[in-house]
Amino acid sequence: MKIFDDKHIKNVVFVGAHQSGKTTLSETMLFEAGLINRRGTVENKNTVSDYHEIEHDRGTSVFATPLHTEWRNYKINIIDTPGLDDFVGEIISSIRVADTILTVINAQHGVEVGTEIIWNYIDKYQKPTVFVVNQMDHLNANFEMSFRSIKNLVGNNAVLIQYPHRIDGAQCIIDVLKMKCYKFGPEGGKPEKLPIPEDQKERADMLHNELVEKAAENDEGLMELFFEKGTLNEDEMRMGIKAGMLNHELFPVFCVSALKDMGSGRLMGFIDNVAPAAADLKQEQSVEGKTIERKKEAPTALFVFKTVFQPSLGQITFFKVKSGEVKVNDKLVNSRNGETEVLNQLFIMDGKNRETVNKLTVGDIGASLKLKHTETNDTLHTDKAPVTIRPIQYPASRTRMAVNAKNKQEEEKLSDALKKIHSQDPTVVIEYSGELRQLILGCQGELHLATIDWSLKNNYGIEVEFEAPKIAYRETIQRSSTASYRHKKQSGGAGQFAEVHLKIEPWKEGMAEPQGFNIRGKEEIDLPWGGKLVFYNCITGGVIDLRFLPSIRKGIIEVMESGPLTGSFIRDVRVMVYDGKMHPVDSNDIAFKIAGAHAFKEAFLNASPKLLEPVQEVTVRVPEETVGSVMTDLQSRRSIIQGIDSIDHFQILKCAVPEAELHRYSTDLRSLTQGKATFSTVFSSFKAVPKHIQQDLVGSHDK
């Protein structure tokens, strides 16, 4: 296969809302370039990019799929991404390695919620972006509405390169960069090139002049030429458009019908000779603060942006060459774990099809098989030039579920499978909660959860059950209490004897030392689950030997690890051990541990114990038209609204919500707002559970 340099490699990522036509457009571009002889369709389950069994089952893209084609001496790497934000991890990782983003808009709907969400990530990474209004052949297509929605999204820097027009019923495209009219037959394909019709000349001239001005704005030299000549030629306009795209200040807008193959060839031509190449992008800084040299002579550095498991092949690792060149049998070091990987095979991937190559150069995208120690987000480098590419920051989980294997003997197998799924998709978060005794799975939504379930069943042979995670409650007290306990056991020979008298009080930061005690020692213990135990030695007269105090404390902590109300952790208590008795023969550590535990438990139950629940600080970004419904729903979840701000047409609600009320909130919020709202959560504090809820929880625990 021909090796292209980074000036002739274009990495283009297709993004857009669900059913905007990204997969169809990528299929058409492969057909136009001659890579495939026949175009497949999503309905017939025979497209190059949607090849996974789960995608055939669901009729929609689930994975980002790398493809490639060649067009007029350029190599175009295409990554076709899913349109549903449940799979946002696939979208973000693809955006991260893109040179240009191609945002596909459904001409029937304009900019949709999914596009708005994706745009936030494009804007964050400041990637050059082209908008493509697709399905212009559809009876309900509305190009003008679609263009207005693009301008509402990105502002006046959205500029038309093309707009649709009909001549005697035939679909045409007016191109204001080339100032030509492309007329298509009923089945699309290669168009007839015509002069711009007389009735469109005025509009085309106006749009051409607007494009000239926008192009000139992005380069001082071009601006001087514009003032000197009053216009720019086509080559000069291309330079200005590219500069504007690189500055993230100009967004060209095209129109196509991917299904009818109308306009895709012209779009590919624009990608070839205008859209930024790998060599045009700004230099990156490594985690170590060094500039990553984008030269083929530089030391090799690969960034792994995607891994995928195929039953027939194992793990496929996709990477972008950030520096240098990579050759077959190269040995590279993983910067995360120090492990050396041997790249025995190098491929260019087109869906499930592999094309073997001997090397790949800087700026290119490729794949390898059976790397043992490498995951998504890793950097591979030469041993003499260590470097770490800045990792992708993935969004926090929006849905959390407890998961367990239906067959209890497969629990270890389930854990291993979930670790592999996480290594491929970092938005799948796995943690075992020893406190809750549950394996907790975090993901992006119900559909994401369903695909994980599918993968566990079909790829790993594990049937699982999902349930709501338990809540990590805490127990504490509201007043002081005293108690004593005598432990006496005689069973022939040496017995057990210990007596402990203690007082407990609620603890809070900065409180005064306890009164009425002769304090001889104090320990402040930061509990692993939060809060404190403050333990005082107030023994006088030697009634309990000092060597038994650690055992008393150990017994207290064992009770605190499983509180008497609900079995939850106890926190924020101080204990004064002030009296007791011991026996010269029968007293030992075990006896005092038991006596201390029983005395503490009795005192705790007599100190007005209360249950605390974790409260999350929730920020909801909601469109103005649905803010009332969202606030009503939040109030039903025992939330406290702490503030409301406005940004554009959105309201930003900040509120405190008990964690117990947030189960399935992601699904409910989508339903209330047609998917237009987003939210984030962060732990805030523990607050007292309302009395009636505490009674129910204690009652359930007693059963």
C-alpha positions in Angstrom: 0.0 0.0 0.0 1.2 3.5 -0.8 2.6 5.4 2.2 1.3 9.0 2.6 3.1 11.8 4.5 1.2 13.8 7.1 0.5 16.6 4.6 -1.5 14.2 2.5 -3.4 12.4 5.3 -6.8 13.7 6.4 -8.4 12.2 9.5 -12.1 13.0 9.3 -14.6 12.0 12.0 -18.3 11.8 11.1 -20.5 13.0 14.0 -24.1 13.9 14.3 -27.5 13.0 15.9 -29.0 9.5 15.6 -30.3 8.8 12.0 -28.6 11.8 10.5 -27.1 9.5 7.9 -23.4 9.3 8.9 -23.1 5.6 8.1 -24.8 6.0 4.7 -22.5 9.0 3.9 -19.3 7.0 4.8 -20.6 4.1 2.6 -21.2 6.5 -0.3 -17.7 8.0 0.0 -16.1 4.6 -0.1 -18.1 3.8 -3.2 -17.2 7.1 -4.9 -13.5 6.4 -4.3 -13.8 2.9 -5.7 -13.0 1.1 -2.4 -16.3 -0.8 -2.7 -18.2 -1.8 -5.8 -21.6 -1.8 -4.3 -23.1 0.4 -1.6 -24.6 -1.4 1.4 -27.5 0.0 3.5 -28.2 0.1 7.3 -31.5 -1.7 6.6 -29.8 -4.5 4.8 -27.1 -4.8 7.5 -24.3 -4.8 4.9 -22.5 -1.5 5.4 -18.8 -1.5 5.9 -18.8 0.4 9.1 -21.8 -1.2 10.9 -20.5 -4.7 11.0 -20.8 -5.8 14.6 -23.6 -8.3 15.4 -25.0 -6.0 18.1 -25.3 -3.2 15.5 -27.2 -5.5 13.2 -29.5 -6.5 16.1 -30.3 -2.9 17.0 -30.1 -1.3 13.6 -27.9 1.5 14.7 -24.2 2.3 15.2 -22.8 1.3 18.6 -19.1 1.6 18.0 -16.9 4.2 16.3 -15.6 2.4 13.1 -12.3 3.5 11.4 -12.4 3.3 7.5 -10.1 4.7 4.9 -10.1 5.7 1.3 -7.9 7.5 -1.2 -9.0 10.5 -3.3 -6.8 12.5 -5.6 -3.4 11.6 -4.0 -4.8 12.1 -0.5 -5.5 9.4 2.1 -8.8 10.1 4.0 -9.2 8.2 7.2 -12.8 8.2 8.2 -14.2 7.4 11.6 -18.0 6.8 11.6 -19.3 7.4 15.1 -22.6 6.5 16.8 -25.3 9.2 17.1 -26.6 8.4 20.5 -24.9 10.0 23.5 -25.1 6.8 25.5 -22.0 6.0 23.4 -20.3 9.3 24.0 -17.0 7.6 24.9 -16.8 6.4 21.3 -17.5 9.9 20.0 -15.1 11.7 22.3 -12.2 9.4 21.6 -12.7 9.8 17.8 -12.9 13.6 18.1 -9.6 13.5 20.0 -7.7 12.1 17.1 -9.5 14.0 14.3 -8.0 16.6 12.1 -11.4 17.7 10.9 -14.9 17.0 12.2 -17.7 16.4 9.7 -21.0 17.1 11.5 -23.9 15.6 9.7 -27.3 17.3 10.0 -30.6 15.7 9.1 -32.3 18.2 6.7 -35.7 17.2 8.1 -34.9 18.3 11.7 -31.9 20.6 11.6 -29.5 20.7 14.6 -30.9 18.1 17.1 -30.1 17.5 20.8 -27.5 14.9 20.0 -25.6 17.4 17.8 -25.7 20.0 20.5 -24.2 17.6 23.0 -21.5 16.6 20.6 -20.7 20.2 19.7 -19.7 20.8 23.3 -16.9 18.3 22.9 -15.9 19.7 19.4 -15.8 23.2 20.9 -13.7 22.0 23.8 -11.0 20.5 21.6 -11.3 23.4 19.1 -11.4 21.1 16.1 -11.9 22.3 12.5 -15.5 21.5 11.6 -17.5 21.2 8.4 -21.4 21.0 8.6 -23.1 18.7 6.0 -26.9 19.0 5.7 -27.9 15.5 4.5 -31.0 14.0 3.1 -31.7 17.0 0.9 -33.7 14.8 -1.5 -36.3 14.0 1.2 -39.8 15.5 0.8 -39.6 17.0 4.2 -36.1 18.4 3.8 -35.8 22.1 4.9 -32.3 23.4 4.1 -33.0 27.0 5.2 -34.3 25.9 8.6 -31.3 23.6 9.0 -28.8 26.4 8.2 -30.5 28.7 10.7 -30.2 26.0 13.4 -26.4 25.7 12.6 -26.0 29.4 12.9 -27.9 29.3 16.3 -25.4 26.7 17.4 -22.1 28.2 16.2 -22.9 31.8 15.4 -22.4 33.8 12.2 -19.1 32.0 11.4 -21.2 29.3 9.8 -20.9 30.1 6.1 -22.5 28.5 3.1 -20.4 26.7 0.5 -23.5 25.2 -1.2 -27.2 25.3 -1.1 -29.8 23.1 -2.9 -31.9 24.2 -5.8 -34.3 22.5 -8.3 -34.3 22.9 -12.0 -37.4 21.4 -13.8 -37.8 19.0 -10.9 -34.1 17.9 -11.0 -32.0 18.1 -7.8 -29.2 20.6 -8.1 -26.5 22.1 -5.9 -25.3 25.6 -6.2 -21.7 25.9 -5.2 -20.6 29.4 -4.3 -16.9 28.6 -3.9 -16.6 27.2 -7.4 -19.6 29.3 -8.7 -21.0 26.3 -10.5 -24.3 24.5 -10.6 -24.3 20.7 -10.2 -27.3 18.9 -11.7 -28.1 15.3 -10.7 -30.1 12.6 -12.3 -32.9 10.8 -10.4 -30.4 8.2 -9.0 -27.6 10.7 -8.3 -24.0 9.8 -9.1 -21.8 12.0 -11.3 -23.5 15.4 -11.9 -23.8 17.6 -14.9 -21.8 20.9 -14.4 -23.8 23.9 -15.5 -23.5 27.7 -15.2 -25.5 29.1 -12.3 -29.1 29.8 -13.4 -30.0 33.4 -14.0 -32.6 33.4 -11.2 -29.9 32.3 -8.7 -27.1 34.6 -9.8 -27.9 37.4 -7.4 -28.1 35.1 -4.4 -25.0 33.1 -5.5 -23.0 36.3 -6.0 -24.0 37.6 -2.6 -23.0 34.4 -0.9 -19.8 34.2 -2.8 -18.8 37.7 -1.7 -19.7 36.8 1.9 -17.5 33.7 1.6 -14.6 35.9 0.2 -14.9 38.3 3.1 -15.0 35.4 5.7 -11.9 33.8 4.0 -10.0 37.1 4.0 -10.7 37.8 7.7 -8.5 34.8 8.8 -5.2 35.9 7.2 -3.5 39.3 7.2 -2.0 38.7 3.8 -5.3 37.7 2.3 -7.0 40.7 3.9 -4.4 43.0 2.2 -5.1 41.2 -1.2 -8.8 41.6 -0.7 -8.5 45.4 -0.1 -6.2 45.6 -3.1 -8.3 43.6 -5.5 -11.7 43.7 -4.0 -11.9 39.9 -4.3 -10.0 36.7 -3.9 -9.5 33.9 -6.4 -10.4 30.3 -5.7 -7.0 29.2 -4.4 -6.8 32.2 -2.1 -10.3 31.5 -0.8 -9.2 28.0 0.0 -6.3 29.2 2.0 -8.5 31.6 4.0 -11.1 29.0 4.6 -8.5 26.5 5.9 -7.0 29.2 8.2 -10.5 30.0 9.5 -11.2 26.3 10.2 -7.9 25.9 12.0 -8.7 29.0 14.1 -12.1 27.4 14.9 -13.7 30.6 13.5 -15.1 29.5 10.2 -17.5 26.6 9.7 -18.3 25.7 6.0 -21.7 24.3 5.3 -22.4 21.7 2.5 -25.5 19.9 1.3 -25.7 16.3 0.1 -28.0 13.3 -0.3 -25.8 10.4 0.9 -28.6 7.9 0.0 -28.8 9.1 -3.6 -25.0 9.9 -3.9 -25.6 13.6 -4.6 -22.8 15.9 -3.6 -20.5 13.4 -1.9 -17.8 13.7 -4.6 -17.6 17.5 -4.2 -17.5 17.1 -0.4 -14.6 14.7 -0.8 -12.8 17.2 -3.1 -13.2 19.8 -0.4 -11.8 17.5 2.2 -8.8 16.9 -0.1 -7.8 20.4 -1.0 -9.2 22.6 1.8 -9.8 20.7 5.1 -6.8 20.7 7.4 -4.4 17.8 7.2 -2.6 16.1 10.1 0.4 18.4 9.4 -1.7 21.6 9.8 -2.8 21.2 13.4 -1.2 22.9 16.3 1.7 21.0 18.1 0.6 19.0 21.1 2.1 19.2 24.6 2.8 15.9 26.4 1.8 15.3 30.1 5.5 16.0 30.9 5.2 19.4 29.3 7.3 18.6 26.2 6.3 19.5 22.6 5.4 16.3 20.6 7.4 16.6 17.4 5.1 15.9 14.4 8.0 14.6 12.2 8.6 11.2 10.7 12.2 11.5 11.8 11.3 12.0 15.5 11.0 9.1 18.0 7.9 7.0 17.6 4.9 7.8 19.8 1.5 6.2 19.3 -1.8 7.2 21.1 -4.3 4.4 21.6 -7.8 6.0 21.2 -9.8 2.8 20.9 -9.8 -0.9 21.6 -12.4 -3.4 20.6 -12.9 -7.1 21.2 -13.9 -9.4 18.4 -14.5 -13.1 19.3 -12.7 -14.3 16.2 -9.6 -12.0 16.6 -9.4 -11.0 20.2 -8.5 -7.4 21.0 -7.9 -4.9 18.2 -6.0 -1.8 19.3 -6.5 1.4 17.2 -3.9 4.2 17.4 -2.9 7.4 15.9 0.8 7.9 15.1 1.6 11.2 16.9 5.3 11.2 16.2 7.8 9.3 14.0 7.0 6.1 12.2 5.9 2.7 13.4 7.0 -0.5 11.6 6.1 -4.2 11.9 7.9 -5.8 14.8 8.7 -2.5 16.5 9.1 -2.8 20.3 7.4 0.1 22.1 6.9 0.8 25.8 3.6 1.6 27.4 4.0 4.8 29.4 1.3 3.8 31.9 2.7 0.5 33.1 6.2 0.2 31.6 5.4 -3.0 29.7 7.0 -3.6 26.3 4.7 -4.4 23.4 5.8 -6.0 20.2 3.7 -4.9 17.2 3.9 -8.1 15.2 1.1 -6.9 12.9 0.0 -3.5 11.5 -3.2 -2.9 9.7 -5.4 -0.4 8.0 -8.9 -1.3 9.1 -12.1 -0.8 7.0 -14.8 -2.1 9.3 -14.0 -5.8 9.8 -11.7 -5.9 6.8 -7.9 -5.7 7.4 -5.3 -4.5 5.0 -1.8 -5.4 6.1 0.9 -2.7 6.0 4.6 -2.7 6.8 4.7 0.8 8.4 2.6 3.8 9.2 3.9 7.4 9.4 3.1 10.4 11.6 -0.5 11.6 11.3 -1.8 8.2 10.2 -4.3 5.9 11.9 -3.8 2.2 12.1 -4.4 -0.9 14.2 -2.6 -3.9 15.7 -3.7 -7.2 17.2 -3.1 -9.0 20.5 -1.3 -6.3 22.5 -1.3 -7.8 26.0 -0.8 -4.8 28.3 -2.4 -1.9 26.3 -5.8 -0.2 26.8 -7.7 2.8 25.5 -5.9 6.1 26.4 -2.4 4.5 26.6 0.7 5.9 25.0 3.3 3.6 23.3 6.8 5.1 22.8 10.4 4.1 22.1 12.4 3.1 25.2 14.9 5.9 24.6 12.3 8.7 24.3 9.6 8.3 26.9 6.5 10.4 26.5 2.9 10.4 27.6 0.1 11.8 25.3 -2.5 13.7 27.3 -5.3 11.2 28.0 -8.9 11.7 27.0 -11.1 13.0 29.8 -14.3 10.9 29.8 -17.6 12.1 31.4 -18.7 10.7 34.7 -21.3 7.9 34.8 -24.9 8.9 34.6 -26.4 5.5 35.4 -25.2 3.2 38.2 -26.4 -0.4 38.7 -25.4 -3.3 40.9 -24.6 -6.3 38.8 -24.2 -10.0 39.6 -24.0 -13.2 37.7 -27.1 -15.3 37.7 -24.8 -18.3 38.2 -23.0 -17.5 41.4 -20.0 -19.7 40.3 -19.4 -17.2 37.5 -18.8 -14.1 39.7 -15.0 -14.2 39.1 -15.6 -14.7 35.4 -18.0 -11.7 35.4 -15.4 -9.5 37.2 -12.7 -10.4 34.6 -15.1 -9.7 31.7 -16.1 -6.3 33.1 -12.5 -5.4 33.4 -12.0 -6.1 29.7 -15.0 -4.1 28.8 -13.7 -1.2 30.8 -10.3 -1.4 29.2 -12.0 -1.0 25.8 -14.6 1.6 26.9 -13.4 3.8 29.8 -17.0 5.2 30.2 -17.8 1.8 31.7 -16.7 2.1 35.3 -16.4 -0.9 37.6 -16.0 -0.8 41.4 -16.6 -3.3 44.2 -18.1 -1.8 47.3 -17.0 -3.7 50.3 -19.4 -1.7 52.4 -22.4 -2.5 50.2 -21.1 -5.9 49.2 -22.1 -5.1 45.6 -20.3 -4.9 42.3 -21.3 -1.5 41.0 -21.3 -0.7 37.2 -21.4 2.9 36.0 -22.3 3.8 32.4 -23.9 6.5 30.3 -27.5 5.4 30.2 -30.1 2.6 29.7 -29.0 1.8 26.1 -25.4 1.7 27.1 -26.3 -0.7 29.9 -28.2 -2.9 27.4 -25.1 -3.2 25.1 -23.0 -4.2 28.1 -25.5 -6.8 29.0 -25.5 -8.0 25.4 -21.7 -8.2 25.3 -21.6 -10.1 28.6 -24.1 -12.6 27.3 -22.9 -13.0 23.7 -19.1 -12.4 23.9 -18.4 -13.8 27.4 -21.3 -16.3 27.9 -22.4 -14.7 31.2 -26.0 -14.1 32.2 -26.3 -11.2 34.6 -28.9 -9.4 36.8 -29.0 -5.7 37.4 -30.5 -4.0 40.4 -30.5 -0.6 42.1 -27.3 -0.1 44.1 -27.7 0.0 47.9 -27.2 3.3 49.6 -24.2 3.9 51.8 -26.0 5.2 54.8 -24.2 6.3 58.0 -25.3 6.1 61.6 -24.6 8.6 64.4 -26.1 9.9 67.7 -27.9 13.1 68.8 -27.2 13.2 72.5 -25.0 11.7 75.2 -25.5 8.4 76.9 -23.7 6.2 79.4 -23.7 2.4 79.7 -21.7 -0.4 81.4 -21.3 -4.0 80.6 -19.8 -6.9 82.5 -18.6 -9.9 80.5 -18.2 -13.0 82.6 -17.6 -16.5 81.3 -16.5 -19.6 83.2 -16.1 -23.0 81.5 -13.6 -24.8 83.6 -10.0 -23.6 84.0 -9.3 -20.0 83.1 -12.4 -17.9 82.5 -13.1 -14.5 80.9 -13.9 -11.4 82.9 -14.1 -7.7 82.0 -16.3 -4.8 83.0 -16.4 -1.5 81.1 -18.1 1.8 82.0 -18.2 4.4 79.2 -20.0 7.6 78.1 -20.6 8.5 74.4 -21.4 11.9 72.9 -21.9 13.3 69.4 -18.6 14.6 68.0 -18.1 17.7 65.9 -15.0 19.7 64.9 -13.8 22.3 67.4 -16.0 21.1 70.3 -14.7 21.6 73.9 -13.1 18.7 75.8 -15.5 16.6 77.9 -16.2 17.9 81.4 -16.1 15.9 84.7 -13.5 13.4 83.6 -9.8 13.0 84.5 -8.5 12.7 80.9 -5.3 10.7 80.8 -5.1 10.0 77.1 -6.9 10.9 73.8 -6.9 9.3 70.3 -8.5 10.9 67.3 -9.1 8.2 64.7 -10.0 9.2 61.1 -12.4 6.5 60.1 -11.9 5.0 56.6 -15.6 5.6 55.8 -15.5 9.3 56.9 -15.9 11.1 60.2 -14.1 10.4 63.4 -14.0 8.4 66.5 -12.4 10.3 69.4 -11.4 7.8 72.2 -10.6 9.1 75.7 -8.8 7.2 78.5 -10.4 8.5 81.7 -9.5 5.6 83.9 -8.4 6.5 87.5 -7.1 4.3 90.2 -5.9 1.5 87.9 -9.3 -0.2 87.8 -8.5 -1.3 84.2 -5.0 -1.9 83.1 -3.8 0.4 80.3 -2.9 -2.7 78.2 -6.7 -3.5 77.8 -7.7 -0.1 76.4 -6.7 -1.0 72.8 -9.0 -4.1 73.1 -11.9 -1.9 74.3 -11.3 0.5 71.4 -11.2 -2.5 68.9 -14.6 -3.8 70.2 -16.1 -0.3 69.7 -14.8 0.0 66.2 -16.2 -3.4 65.3 -19.6 -2.2 66.3 -19.0 1.0 64.3 -18.4 -1.1 61.2 -21.9 -2.5 61.4 -24.2 -0.1 63.2 -27.2 -1.5 65.2 -29.8 0.5 63.1 -29.2 -0.7 59.5 -25.8 -2.3 59.6 -24.2 0.9 58.2 -21.0 2.5 59.3 -21.1 4.7 62.5 -19.3 8.1 62.5 -18.6 11.2 64.5 -18.8 9.8 68.1 -16.5 10.4 71.0 -16.2 7.8 73.8 -15.0 8.3 77.4 -14.0 5.1 79.1 -14.0 6.1 82.8 -14.5 3.0 85.0 -14.6 -0.8 85.1 -13.2 -3.9 86.7 -10.8 -6.6 85.9 -9.7 -9.9 87.4 -6.1 -10.8 88.0 -6.4 -14.2 86.3 -9.5 -14.2 84.0 -9.2 -10.7 82.4 -7.8 -10.7 78.9 -8.0 -8.8 75.6 -10.9 -10.8 74.2 -13.0 -10.2 77.4 -12.4 -6.5 77.2 -13.1 -6.3 73.5 -16.5 -8.0 74.1 -17.3 -5.8 77.1 -16.4 -2.6 75.2 -18.5 -3.6 72.2 -21.6 -4.4 74.3 -21.3 -1.3 76.4 -20.9 0.9 73.3 -23.9 -0.7 71.5 -26.1 -0.2 74.5 -25.0 3.5 74.9 -25.5 4.1 71.2 -29.1 2.8 71.2 -29.9 5.1 74.1 -28.3 8.2 72.6 -31.1 9.1 70.1 -29.4 7.4 67.1 -30.1 8.8 63.7 -29.5 7.7 60.2 -27.5 9.9 57.7 -27.8 9.6 53.9 -25.4 10.7 51.2 -26.5 13.9 49.4 -25.3 14.8 46.0 -24.8 18.3 44.6 -26.6 18.1 41.3 -26.3 20.6 38.4 -28.9 20.3 35.7 -28.7 22.2 32.4 -32.3 22.4 31.1 -34.0 24.3 28.3 -36.2 27.1 29.5 -39.3 25.5 28.1 -39.1 22.5 30.3 -37.6 24.0 33.5 -41.0 23.8 35.3 -41.3 20.1 34.7 -37.7 19.4 35.8 -38.1 21.5 39.0 -41.3 19.7 39.9 -39.6 16.3 39.4 -36.6 17.4 41.5 -38.9 18.5 44.3 -40.6 15.1 44.3 -37.1 13.7 44.9 -36.7 15.7 48.2 -34.2 18.1 46.6 -33.3 21.5 47.8 -32.9 24.1 45.0 -29.8 26.1 45.9 -29.6 28.4 42.9 -30.7 29.1 39.3 -28.5 30.7 36.6 -29.2 31.4 32.9 -26.9 30.6 29.9 -28.3 31.3 26.5 -31.7 29.5 26.3 -30.8 27.2 29.2 -31.5 27.3 32.9 -28.8 25.9 35.2 -30.3 24.4 38.3 -28.1 23.7 41.3 -29.6 21.6 44.0 -28.9 19.1 46.7 -30.5 15.7 46.2 -30.4 12.6 48.3 -28.5 9.8 46.5 -31.4 7.4 47.2 -33.6 9.6 45.0 -31.3 9.7 41.9 -31.8 6.1 40.7 -32.9 6.2 37.1 -32.7 10.0 37.1 -30.9 10.1 33.8 -33.7 8.2 32.1 -36.4 10.3 33.7 -34.7 13.6 32.8 -34.4 12.5 29.2 -38.1 11.7 29.1 -39.0 15.0 30.6 -36.9 17.1 28.3 -36.9 15.0 25.1 -33.2 14.4 25.7 -32.3 18.1 25.7 -31.2 18.4 29.4 -27.9 17.2 30.9 -26.8 16.9 34.5 -23.7 16.2 36.6 -23.4 15.1 40.2 -20.7 15.3 42.9 -20.9 14.1 46.5 -21.8 16.9 48.9 -22.3 15.7 52.4 -24.3 13.4 54.7 -27.6 14.7 56.0 -30.2 13.3 58.4 -32.8 11.0 56.9 -36.4 12.1 57.6 -37.9 10.3 60.5 -40.5 8.3 58.6 -37.9 7.1 56.1 -35.5 6.1 58.9 -38.3 4.0 60.5 -38.9 2.2 57.2 -35.2 1.5 56.7 -34.7 0.3 60.3 -37.8 -1.9 59.9 -36.5 -3.4 56.7 -33.1 -4.2 58.2 -34.7 -5.9 61.3 -36.6 -8.2 58.9 
